[in-house]
Amino acid sequence: MTISRPADRYASFRGIDCEGNAKIVIERILALIDNPANGNALWDRFRERLAEAGKLGARKADELCLACSHTYYIEELFEDASDEIGLAALRRLEDECC
């Protein structure tokens, strides 16, 4: 049995690389939470949900959905780390895709 991904659910974002924008934010998050000083139960669960998002089958939140649904926590993480690149990427994601 072959399981395929559904058609692009984000058709309203045509011409905007929302998946690419989310990937940048996710990469910045992972780089920060890999440091034990920045980790906590929230980010442990976020990492688990991120791993689930890559699995095919039952509908799970994808990277874009996860990033958009955690913007306040992500913003706090980036601010605490003085990650200006992460903050800019998050603002772009929020403005264009969330």
N, C-alpha and C positions, 0 to 999 in steps of 0.2 A: 504494500500500500504506500503510495506516495502522498506526502502532505506538502501542500504548497502554501506560500504566504498569500493572503488576500491581496486584491488590487490595492493600489495606493489609497489609503483611507484619508489622506491629507490633500485631496484634490484642490481644496480652496487655497492651498499654498503653492500652486503651480508657479514655477519660476523662482521660487525661494528654496534654498537648500536647507530646509528645516532639519533633516536628518544629519547633515554635515554640521550645522550649528549646534545641535544637541550633542553630537560626538565630541566637539571641542570642549563644551562645558563638562561633559562626563569625564573626559581625559584630565581636565584640570582638577576636578573633584578627586579622582582616583590618585592623582599625584600627591594631593594634600593629605588624604586620609590614609595613605600608605605610611605616613609618619604617625607612630603611635600617639604622639602628643595631640594630634588632631582627631583621633578616632574616638568613637563612643558607640553606644547601642544603636542610635539612629543610623549612623553611617555603616555599621555592621549589617543592619537590616537592608539598607539601601543597596549595599553590595550584593546581598542575597537576591533581592528583587531584580537587580541588574542582570545577574546570572540567569534568572528565570526568564527574563525578557528575550534572551537569545534562543530559547527553546521553541521548537515548533509544536503545534498541537493546540491545546486549550488557549483561549485568548488570555494573554498576559500583557501587562503594561510594557510598552517598548521604551527605548531610551528617551525619545521625545516626550512621551507621556510622563515618565518618571521625572525628568528634568523640570517640566512645566508644573508638576504637582508638588515640587519641593523648592520652589524659587526662594522663599523666605529663608529657609535653612541654608540653601546654597549661597545666597547673598551674605549671610552671616559668616559662613565658612570662609568665603573669599575676602570679606572685610577684615576678619580676624587675622588672616594670613597676608594682608596687604597685597592681594593678588589682583592688580589692576587689569591684567589681560583677562583673567577669569571674570571679573566684574563687567568688563566691556562685552565679552562673549555672552554673558548671561543677559545683559540689557538687550543685546541684539536678538537673542532667542526669544525673550519676552515680547519685544516689540513686533517681531515678524512672525512668530510661530505659536505662541501660547494663547 
